[in-house]
Amino acid sequence: MGMIWEVGIADFIIVTLLLGGGAAYMTGRATANAWEPASRALAWMIPLTAAVRFIHFAMFDGTLLSPHFYLVDFVILAAAALFGHRLTRARQMTRRYDWAIESSGMLGWRLRS
């Protein structure tokens, strides 16, 4: 199917975006809830990306060891993990330290003035 789509668009949406992205988002939340840095969430995306690649390979005849598609899947999963981590961390900061910190949008916080 070329360099853009290895499997069908529906397969990509179901496996990479919904299943993998959901797991990545929850991993980002879990690492933030444990007060771990975002780099820990990114490290967990390496085996998760391998699992997503395996599902593409086993169920939809995708290539298992394709650096190009591994990178594409990793970037998508990393974005979902970082979003989950940052959203959770912003909520943590504004709820636990509400006497000193206020919300600054959905993903941010700032010191109260």
N, CA, C and O atoms as CSV, one atom per row, in Angstrom:
chain,resi,resn,atom,element,x,y,z
A,1,MET,N,N,0.808,-1.205,0.000
A,1,MET,CA,C,0.000,0.000,0.000
A,1,MET,C,C,0.845,1.260,0.000
A,1,MET,O,O,0.312,2.357,0.168
A,2,GLY,N,N,2.124,1.130,-0.181
A,2,GLY,CA,C,2.984,2.304,-0.249
A,2,GLY,C,C,3.608,2.631,1.094
A,2,GLY,O,O,3.477,1.886,2.065
A,3,MET,N,N,4.284,3.759,1.122
A,3,MET,CA,C,4.985,4.162,2.344
A,3,MET,C,C,4.077,4.847,3.364
A,3,MET,O,O,4.460,5.000,4.524
A,4,ILE,N,N,2.884,5.260,2.948
A,4,ILE,CA,C,2.009,5.957,3.893
A,4,ILE,C,C,1.180,4.967,4.686
A,4,ILE,O,O,1.164,5.021,5.915
A,5,TRP,N,N,0.490,4.062,4.003
A,5,TRP,CA,C,-0.381,3.106,4.679
A,5,TRP,C,C,0.118,1.703,4.438
A,5,TRP,O,O,0.199,1.250,3.296
A,6,GLU,N,N,0.444,1.032,5.485
A,6,GLU,CA,C,0.865,-0.355,5.385
A,6,GLU,C,C,-0.344,-1.274,5.437
A,6,GLU,O,O,-0.414,-2.256,4.698
A,7,VAL,N,N,-1.271,-0.967,6.283
A,7,VAL,CA,C,-2.519,-1.723,6.419
A,7,VAL,C,C,-3.651,-0.771,6.054
A,7,VAL,O,O,-3.408,0.401,5.765
A,8,GLY,N,N,-4.857,-1.256,6.065
A,8,GLY,CA,C,-5.996,-0.402,5.748
A,8,GLY,C,C,-6.173,0.696,6.786
A,8,GLY,O,O,-5.730,0.565,7.927
A,9,ILE,N,N,-6.819,1.770,6.381
A,9,ILE,CA,C,-7.030,2.904,7.282
A,9,ILE,C,C,-7.864,2.505,8.497
A,9,ILE,O,O,-7.619,2.986,9.603
A,10,ALA,N,N,-8.839,1.637,8.297
A,10,ALA,CA,C,-9.665,1.191,9.427
A,10,ALA,C,C,-8.828,0.382,10.415
A,10,ALA,O,O,-8.977,0.534,11.628
A,11,ASP,N,N,-7.944,-0.482,9.896
A,11,ASP,CA,C,-7.063,-1.265,10.768
A,11,ASP,C,C,-6.129,-0.347,11.545
A,11,ASP,O,O,-5.886,-0.557,12.734
A,12,PHE,N,N,-5.610,0.667,10.870
A,12,PHE,CA,C,-4.717,1.629,11.521
A,12,PHE,C,C,-5.455,2.386,12.625
A,12,PHE,O,O,-4.924,2.567,13.720
A,13,ILE,N,N,-6.660,2.819,12.338
A,13,ILE,CA,C,-7.437,3.574,13.336
A,13,ILE,C,C,-7.761,2.702,14.539
A,13,ILE,O,O,-7.618,3.136,15.682
A,14,ILE,N,N,-8.197,1.473,14.285
A,14,ILE,CA,C,-8.584,0.592,15.391
A,14,ILE,C,C,-7.378,0.204,16.242
A,14,ILE,O,O,-7.412,0.334,17.466
A,15,VAL,N,N,-6.313,-0.274,15.595
A,15,VAL,CA,C,-5.179,-0.804,16.355
A,15,VAL,C,C,-4.285,0.308,16.907
A,15,VAL,O,O,-4.014,0.347,18.108
A,16,THR,N,N,-3.830,1.201,16.045
A,16,THR,CA,C,-2.862,2.208,16.494
A,16,THR,C,C,-3.523,3.325,17.286
A,16,THR,O,O,-3.075,3.661,18.382
A,17,LEU,N,N,-4.575,3.894,16.742
A,17,LEU,CA,C,-5.175,5.056,17.413
A,17,LEU,C,C,-6.038,4.681,18.605
A,17,LEU,O,O,-5.870,5.239,19.689
A,18,LEU,N,N,-6.955,3.750,18.423
A,18,LEU,CA,C,-7.879,3.436,19.521
A,18,LEU,C,C,-7.247,2.534,20.584
A,18,LEU,O,O,-7.182,2.907,21.755
A,19,LEU,N,N,-6.786,1.359,20.183
A,19,LEU,CA,C,-6.220,0.436,21.175
A,19,LEU,C,C,-4.875,0.932,21.704
A,19,LEU,O,O,-4.696,1.095,22.911
A,20,GLY,N,N,-3.932,1.170,20.791
A,20,GLY,CA,C,-2.608,1.625,21.217
A,20,GLY,C,C,-2.631,3.000,21.851
A,20,GLY,O,O,-1.983,3.232,22.871
A,21,GLY,N,N,-3.389,3.927,21.236
A,21,GLY,CA,C,-3.479,5.278,21.788
A,21,GLY,C,C,-4.149,5.304,23.150
A,21,GLY,O,O,-3.750,6.064,24.033
A,22,GLY,N,N,-5.169,4.471,23.317
A,22,GLY,CA,C,-5.818,4.382,24.630
A,22,GLY,C,C,-4.885,3.841,25.695
A,22,GLY,O,O,-4.842,4.350,26.815
A,23,ALA,N,N,-4.135,2.804,25.340
A,23,ALA,CA,C,-3.165,2.243,26.291
A,23,ALA,C,C,-2.053,3.250,26.586
A,23,ALA,O,O,-1.588,3.349,27.722
A,24,ALA,N,N,-1.631,3.989,25.575
A,24,ALA,CA,C,-0.585,4.999,25.775
A,24,ALA,C,C,-1.080,6.122,26.684
A,24,ALA,O,O,-0.357,6.572,27.572
A,25,TYR,N,N,-2.309,6.570,26.460
A,25,TYR,CA,C,-2.891,7.617,27.296
A,25,TYR,C,C,-2.963,7.161,28.755
A,25,TYR,O,O,-2.615,7.911,29.666
A,26,MET,N,N,-3.414,5.931,28.962
A,26,MET,CA,C,-3.512,5.410,30.326
A,26,MET,C,C,-2.131,5.225,30.950
A,26,MET,O,O,-1.975,5.397,32.159
A,27,THR,N,N,-1.135,4.879,30.150
A,27,THR,CA,C,0.236,4.773,30.662
A,27,THR,C,C,0.744,6.138,31.093
A,27,THR,O,O,1.390,6.262,32.133
A,28,GLY,N,N,0.457,7.159,30.301
A,28,GLY,CA,C,0.838,8.523,30.685
A,28,GLY,C,C,0.172,8.944,31.984
A,28,GLY,O,O,0.808,9.558,32.841
A,29,ARG,N,N,-1.097,8.618,32.133
A,29,ARG,CA,C,-1.801,8.930,33.386
A,29,ARG,C,C,-1.191,8.191,34.569
A,29,ARG,O,O,-0.998,8.766,35.640
A,30,ALA,N,N,-0.889,6.904,34.364
A,30,ALA,CA,C,-0.333,6.095,35.459
A,30,ALA,C,C,1.019,6.620,35.911
A,30,ALA,O,O,1.292,6.676,37.110
A,31,THR,N,N,1.859,7.000,34.976
A,31,THR,CA,C,3.174,7.522,35.372
A,31,THR,C,C,3.037,8.866,36.076
A,31,THR,O,O,3.783,9.152,37.013
A,32,ALA,N,N,2.100,9.688,35.641
A,32,ALA,CA,C,1.887,10.972,36.325
A,32,ALA,C,C,1.323,10.751,37.722
A,32,ALA,O,O,1.724,11.438,38.661
A,33,ASN,N,N,0.402,9.805,37.876
A,33,ASN,CA,C,-0.154,9.512,39.198
A,33,ASN,C,C,0.903,8.989,40.160
A,33,ASN,O,O,0.772,9.153,41.373
A,34,ALA,N,N,1.938,8.366,39.636
A,34,ALA,CA,C,3.046,7.885,40.473
A,34,ALA,C,C,4.111,8.967,40.654
A,34,ALA,O,O,5.162,8.702,41.236
A,35,TRP,N,N,3.859,10.163,40.172
A,35,TRP,CA,C,4.777,11.297,40.241
A,35,TRP,C,C,6.107,10.983,39.552
A,35,TRP,O,O,7.166,11.436,39.987
A,36,GLU,N,N,6.036,10.212,38.491
A,36,GLU,CA,C,7.223,9.910,37.692
A,36,GLU,C,C,7.304,10.901,36.535
A,36,GLU,O,O,6.286,11.466,36.134
A,37,PRO,N,N,8.501,11.118,35.995
A,37,PRO,CA,C,8.643,12.084,34.900
A,37,PRO,C,C,8.038,11.561,33.595
A,37,PRO,O,O,7.804,10.362,33.439
A,38,ALA,N,N,7.796,12.474,32.678
A,38,ALA,CA,C,7.232,12.106,31.379
A,38,ALA,C,C,8.162,11.186,30.604
A,38,ALA,O,O,7.702,10.408,29.768
A,39,SER,N,N,9.445,11.261,30.865
A,39,SER,CA,C,10.392,10.379,30.171
A,39,SER,C,C,10.119,8.909,30.494
A,39,SER,O,O,10.385,8.040,29.663
A,40,ARG,N,N,9.601,8.621,31.671
A,40,ARG,CA,C,9.252,7.246,32.022
A,40,ARG,C,C,8.089,6.767,31.166
A,40,ARG,O,O,8.070,5.617,30.728
A,41,ALA,N,N,7.123,7.640,30.926
A,41,ALA,CA,C,6.008,7.281,30.042
A,41,ALA,C,C,6.507,7.024,28.627
A,41,ALA,O,O,6.046,6.098,27.959
A,42,LEU,N,N,7.454,7.847,28.171
A,42,LEU,CA,C,8.018,7.631,26.834
A,42,LEU,C,C,8.776,6.315,26.753
A,42,LEU,O,O,8.728,5.638,25.725
A,43,ALA,N,N,9.467,5.946,27.807
A,43,ALA,CA,C,10.192,4.677,27.809
A,43,ALA,C,C,9.224,3.500,27.678
A,43,ALA,O,O,9.551,2.501,27.037
A,44,TRP,N,N,8.046,3.608,28.274
A,44,TRP,CA,C,7.055,2.534,28.178
A,44,TRP,C,C,6.436,2.446,26.796
A,44,TRP,O,O,5.798,1.444,26.470
A,45,MET,N,N,6.610,3.473,25.978
A,45,MET,CA,C,6.056,3.433,24.624
A,45,MET,C,C,6.855,2.513,23.700
A,45,MET,O,O,6.344,2.085,22.665
A,46,ILE,N,N,8.093,2.206,24.059
A,46,ILE,CA,C,8.896,1.306,23.231
A,46,ILE,C,C,8.284,-0.097,23.192
A,46,ILE,O,O,8.036,-0.606,22.099
A,47,PRO,N,N,8.029,-0.746,24.337
A,47,PRO,CA,C,7.380,-2.061,24.246
A,47,PRO,C,C,5.929,-1.986,23.766
A,47,PRO,O,O,5.450,-2.920,23.123
A,48,LEU,N,N,5.229,-0.906,24.061
A,48,LEU,CA,C,3.857,-0.777,23.581
A,48,LEU,C,C,3.836,-0.668,22.059
A,48,LEU,O,O,2.970,-1.248,21.404
A,49,THR,N,N,4.776,0.066,21.503
A,49,THR,CA,C,4.864,0.164,20.046
A,49,THR,C,C,5.164,-1.196,19.435
A,49,THR,O,O,4.618,-1.536,18.385
A,50,ALA,N,N,6.026,-1.975,20.077
A,50,ALA,CA,C,6.313,-3.325,19.581
A,50,ALA,C,C,5.050,-4.182,19.601
A,50,ALA,O,O,4.824,-4.975,18.687
A,51,ALA,N,N,4.236,-4.029,20.627
A,51,ALA,CA,C,2.980,-4.793,20.708
A,51,ALA,C,C,2.009,-4.366,19.602
A,51,ALA,O,O,1.349,-5.208,18.993
A,52,VAL,N,N,1.926,-3.073,19.350
A,52,VAL,CA,C,1.056,-2.576,18.280
A,52,VAL,C,C,1.543,-3.091,16.929
A,52,VAL,O,O,0.740,-3.508,16.094
A,53,ARG,N,N,2.859,-3.061,16.714
A,53,ARG,CA,C,3.414,-3.591,15.453
A,53,ARG,C,C,3.101,-5.074,15.326
A,53,ARG,O,O,2.784,-5.539,14.231
A,54,PHE,N,N,3.180,-5.828,16.418
A,54,PHE,CA,C,2.883,-7.251,16.358
A,54,PHE,C,C,1.415,-7.494,16.001
A,54,PHE,O,O,1.109,-8.405,15.231
A,55,ILE,N,N,0.519,-6.698,16.547
A,55,ILE,CA,C,-0.902,-6.854,16.208
A,55,ILE,C,C,-1.127,-6.574,14.722
A,55,ILE,O,O,-1.861,-7.305,14.057
A,56,HIS,N,N,-0.497,-5.519,14.200
A,56,HIS,CA,C,-0.593,-5.251,12.763
A,56,HIS,C,C,-0.068,-6.438,11.955
A,56,HIS,O,O,-0.654,-6.815,10.940
A,57,PHE,N,N,1.030,-7.019,12.411
A,57,PHE,CA,C,1.645,-8.157,11.721
A,57,PHE,C,C,0.763,-9.405,11.807
A,57,PHE,O,O,0.507,-10.053,10.792
A,58,ALA,N,N,0.305,-9.737,12.991
A,58,ALA,CA,C,-0.414,-10.987,13.215
A,58,ALA,C,C,-1.837,-10.972,12.658
A,58,ALA,O,O,-2.324,-11.994,12.175
A,59,MET,N,N,-2.490,-9.840,12.722
A,59,MET,CA,C,-3.895,-9.813,12.328
A,59,MET,C,C,-4.143,-9.235,10.937
A,59,MET,O,O,-5.123,-9.593,10.282
A,60,PHE,N,N,-3.262,-8.344,10.483
A,60,PHE,CA,C,-3.550,-7.625,9.241
A,60,PHE,C,C,-2.439,-7.725,8.207
A,60,PHE,O,O,-2.404,-6.930,7.269
A,61,ASP,N,N,-1.526,-8.689,8.358
A,61,ASP,CA,C,-0.433,-8.920,7.414
A,61,ASP,C,C,0.469,-7.703,7.218
A,61,ASP,O,O,0.980,-7.483,6.120
A,62,GLY,N,N,0.666,-6.925,8.258
A,62,GLY,CA,C,1.611,-5.824,8.200
A,62,GLY,C,C,3.026,-6.348,8.411
A,62,GLY,O,O,3.216,-7.522,8.728
A,63,THR,N,N,4.009,-5.485,8.236
A,63,THR,CA,C,5.391,-5.903,8.468
A,63,THR,C,C,5.724,-5.725,9.943
A,63,THR,O,O,5.366,-4.726,10.567
A,64,LEU,N,N,6.410,-6.708,10.474
A,64,LEU,CA,C,6.748,-6.668,11.895
A,64,LEU,C,C,7.945,-5.764,12.156
A,64,LEU,O,O,7.927,-4.980,13.106
A,65,LEU,N,N,8.967,-5.856,11.346
A,65,LEU,CA,C,10.217,-5.135,11.581
A,65,LEU,C,C,10.425,-4.038,10.549
A,65,LEU,O,O,11.397,-4.068,9.794
A,66,SER,N,N,9.533,-3.088,10.512
A,66,SER,CA,C,9.632,-1.955,9.606
A,66,SER,C,C,9.994,-0.709,10.402
A,66,SER,O,O,9.158,-0.206,11.152
A,67,PRO,N,N,11.214,-0.195,10.264
A,67,PRO,CA,C,11.590,1.003,11.037
A,67,PRO,C,C,10.669,2.195,10.770
A,67,PRO,O,O,10.345,2.959,11.680
A,68,HIS,N,N,10.257,2.340,9.526
A,68,HIS,CA,C,9.389,3.469,9.169
A,68,HIS,C,C,8.063,3.413,9.932
A,68,HIS,O,O,7.668,4.391,10.567
A,69,PHE,N,N,7.387,2.285,9.870
A,69,PHE,CA,C,6.082,2.178,10.528
A,69,PHE,C,C,6.216,2.072,12.044
A,69,PHE,O,O,5.318,2.487,12.777
A,70,TYR,N,N,7.331,1.519,12.519
A,70,TYR,CA,C,7.584,1.504,13.964
A,70,TYR,C,C,7.687,2.942,14.467
A,70,TYR,O,O,7.136,3.284,15.513
A,71,LEU,N,N,8.394,3.778,13.715
A,71,LEU,CA,C,8.551,5.182,14.106
A,71,LEU,C,C,7.208,5.918,14.058
A,71,LEU,O,O,6.896,6.701,14.955
A,72,VAL,N,N,6.424,5.668,13.022
A,72,VAL,CA,C,5.103,6.305,12.918
A,72,VAL,C,C,4.243,5.934,14.120
A,72,VAL,O,O,3.643,6.801,14.754
A,73,ASP,N,N,4.187,4.641,14.429
A,73,ASP,CA,C,3.391,4.204,15.575
A,73,ASP,C,C,3.941,4.775,16.879
A,73,ASP,O,O,3.170,5.189,17.746
A,74,PHE,N,N,5.268,4.801,17.028
A,74,PHE,CA,C,5.870,5.332,18.252
A,74,PHE,C,C,5.512,6.803,18.451
A,74,PHE,O,O,5.174,7.210,19.563
A,75,VAL,N,N,5.582,7.593,17.401
A,75,VAL,CA,C,5.275,9.023,17.524
A,75,VAL,C,C,3.817,9.227,17.950
A,75,VAL,O,O,3.531,10.068,18.802
A,76,ILE,N,N,2.914,8.472,17.368
A,76,ILE,CA,C,1.495,8.586,17.730
A,76,ILE,C,C,1.267,8.167,19.180
A,76,ILE,O,O,0.565,8.851,19.924
A,77,LEU,N,N,1.859,7.044,19.578
A,77,LEU,CA,C,1.685,6.574,20.959
A,77,LEU,C,C,2.360,7.517,21.950
A,77,LEU,O,O,1.826,7.760,23.032
A,78,ALA,N,N,3.523,8.047,21.595
A,78,ALA,CA,C,4.219,8.984,22.481
A,78,ALA,C,C,3.387,10.249,22.684
A,78,ALA,O,O,3.327,10.778,23.794
A,79,ALA,N,N,2.754,10.730,21.634
A,79,ALA,CA,C,1.906,11.920,21.762
A,79,ALA,C,C,0.730,11.653,22.704
A,79,ALA,O,O,0.388,12.501,23.529
A,80,ALA,N,N,0.121,10.488,22.582
A,80,ALA,CA,C,-0.998,10.145,23.472
A,80,ALA,C,C,-0.523,10.013,24.917
A,80,ALA,O,O,-1.205,10.461,25.839
A,81,ALA,N,N,0.647,9.399,25.119
A,81,ALA,CA,C,1.190,9.237,26.476
A,81,ALA,C,C,1.545,10.583,27.093
A,81,ALA,O,O,1.249,10.827,28.263
A,82,LEU,N,N,2.170,11.448,26.322
A,82,LEU,CA,C,2.536,12.764,26.847
A,82,LEU,C,C,1.301,13.608,27.149
A,82,LEU,O,O,1.287,14.369,28.117
A,83,PHE,N,N,0.271,13.476,26.326
A,83,PHE,CA,C,-0.978,14.188,26.596
A,83,PHE,C,C,-1.601,13.705,27.906
A,83,PHE,O,O,-2.009,14.513,28.740
A,84,GLY,N,N,-1.671,12.390,28.081
A,84,GLY,CA,C,-2.224,11.841,29.318
A,84,GLY,C,C,-1.414,12.235,30.535
A,84,GLY,O,O,-1.976,12.534,31.588
A,85,HIS,N,N,-0.093,12.237,30.397
A,85,HIS,CA,C,0.789,12.614,31.507
A,85,HIS,C,C,0.593,14.077,31.871
A,85,HIS,O,O,0.433,14.408,33.046
A,86,ARG,N,N,0.604,14.953,30.878
A,86,ARG,CA,C,0.499,16.387,31.148
A,86,ARG,C,C,-0.876,16.759,31.706
A,86,ARG,O,O,-0.975,17.576,32.622
A,87,LEU,N,N,-1.925,16.169,31.161
A,87,LEU,CA,C,-3.271,16.445,31.658
A,87,LEU,C,C,-3.408,16.026,33.117
A,87,LEU,O,O,-3.963,16.763,33.933
A,88,THR,N,N,-2.904,14.849,33.438
A,88,THR,CA,C,-2.968,14.359,34.815
A,88,THR,C,C,-2.100,15.195,35.738
A,88,THR,O,O,-2.506,15.502,36.859
A,89,ARG,N,N,-0.905,15.569,35.282
A,89,ARG,CA,C,-0.015,16.381,36.123
A,89,ARG,C,C,-0.614,17.752,36.382
A,89,ARG,O,O,-0.488,18.275,37.489
A,90,ALA,N,N,-1.262,18.346,35.391
A,90,ALA,CA,C,-1.900,19.657,35.595
A,90,ALA,C,C,-3.016,19.549,36.635
A,90,ALA,O,O,-3.169,20.427,37.485
A,91,ARG,N,N,-3.787,18.477,36.564
A,91,ARG,CA,C,-4.849,18.277,37.565
A,91,ARG,C,C,-4.261,18.038,38.946
A,91,ARG,O,O,-4.783,18.543,39.941
A,92,GLN,N,N,-3.177,17.270,39.014
A,92,GLN,CA,C,-2.530,17.017,40.308
A,92,GLN,C,C,-2.054,18.319,40.936
A,92,GLN,O,O,-2.297,18.578,42.115
A,93,MET,N,N,-1.389,19.117,40.155
A,93,MET,CA,C,-0.811,20.352,40.698
A,93,MET,C,C,-1.893,21.310,41.189
A,93,MET,O,O,-1.744,21.929,42.242
A,94,THR,N,N,-2.974,21.431,40.432
A,94,THR,CA,C,-4.015,22.387,40.838
A,94,THR,C,C,-4.884,21.860,41.969
A,94,THR,O,O,-5.485,22.653,42.693
A,95,ARG,N,N,-4.970,20.550,42.141
A,95,ARG,CA,C,-5.775,19.997,43.237
A,95,ARG,C,C,-4.977,19.850,44.533
A,95,ARG,O,O,-5.485,20.154,45.612
A,96,ARG,N,N,-3.753,19.394,44.432
A,96,ARG,CA,C,-2.959,19.174,45.649
A,96,ARG,C,C,-2.392,20.461,46.218
A,96,ARG,O,O,-2.245,20.595,47.433
A,97,TYR,N,N,-2.076,21.394,45.357
A,97,TYR,CA,C,-1.482,22.648,45.803
A,97,TYR,C,C,-2.381,23.827,45.446
A,97,TYR,O,O,-1.915,24.853,44.950
A,98,ASP,N,N,-3.670,23.665,45.706
A,98,ASP,CA,C,-4.630,24.698,45.325
A,98,ASP,C,C,-4.413,26.011,46.064
A,98,ASP,O,O,-4.895,27.052,45.616
A,99,TRP,N,N,-3.709,25.986,47.170
A,99,TRP,CA,C,-3.417,27.201,47.916
A,99,TRP,C,C,-2.331,28.034,47.233
A,99,TRP,O,O,-2.213,29.227,47.513
A,100,ALA,N,N,-1.541,27.436,46.348
A,100,ALA,CA,C,-0.439,28.151,45.709
A,100,ALA,C,C,-0.502,28.152,44.189
A,100,ALA,O,O,0.143,28.978,43.543
A,101,ILE,N,N,-1.270,27.238,43.614
A,101,ILE,CA,C,-1.263,27.078,42.162
A,101,ILE,C,C,-2.689,27.094,41.642
A,101,ILE,O,O,-3.596,26.527,42.251
A,102,GLU,N,N,-2.873,27.759,40.496
A,102,GLU,CA,C,-4.171,27.777,39.834
A,102,GLU,C,C,-4.026,27.257,38.412
A,102,GLU,O,O,-2.936,27.250,37.839
A,103,SER,N,N,-5.135,26.829,37.868
A,103,SER,CA,C,-5.148,26.279,36.520
A,103,SER,C,C,-4.857,27.364,35.494
A,103,SER,O,O,-5.278,28.512,35.637
A,104,SER,N,N,-4.136,26.975,34.468
A,104,SER,CA,C,-3.841,27.882,33.366
A,104,SER,C,C,-4.132,27.125,32.070
A,104,SER,O,O,-3.219,26.787,31.318
A,105,GLY,N,N,-5.381,26.873,31.828
A,105,GLY,CA,C,-5.769,26.082,30.674
A,105,GLY,C,C,-5.850,24.609,31.030
A,105,GLY,O,O,-5.657,24.223,32.183
A,106,MET,N,N,-6.133,23.805,30.045
A,106,MET,CA,C,-6.337,22.378,30.283
A,106,MET,C,C,-5.034,21.663,30.657
A,106,MET,O,O,-5.060,20.722,31.449
A,107,LEU,N,N,-3.912,22.090,30.107
A,107,LEU,CA,C,-2.651,21.387,30.316
A,107,LEU,C,C,-1.633,22.172,31.127
A,107,LEU,O,O,-0.472,21.768,31.201
A,108,GLY,N,N,-2.028,23.265,31.727
A,108,GLY,CA,C,-1.048,24.084,32.415
A,108,GLY,C,C,-1.486,24.537,33.789
A,108,GLY,O,O,-2.628,24.330,34.199
A,109,TRP,N,N,-0.555,25.160,34.492
A,109,TRP,CA,C,-0.808,25.725,35.804
A,109,TRP,C,C,0.160,26.881,36.006
A,109,TRP,O,O,1.165,27.002,35.305
A,110,ARG,N,N,-0.161,27.723,36.972
A,110,ARG,CA,C,0.693,28.868,37.303
A,110,ARG,C,C,0.535,29.209,38.771
A,110,ARG,O,O,-0.437,28.802,39.407
A,111,LEU,N,N,1.476,29.944,39.306
A,111,LEU,CA,C,1.391,30.376,40.695
A,111,LEU,C,C,0.255,31.385,40.845
A,111,LEU,O,O,0.015,32.217,39.971
A,112,ARG,N,N,-0.431,31.285,41.973
A,112,ARG,CA,C,-1.489,32.276,42.245
A,112,ARG,C,C,-0.849,33.620,42.510
A,112,ARG,O,O,0.230,33.716,43.094
A,113,SER,N,N,-1.540,34.655,42.069
A,113,SER,CA,C,-1.005,36.008,42.312
A,113,SER,C,C,-1.648,36.657,43.507
A,113,SER,O,O,-1.314,37.792,43.849
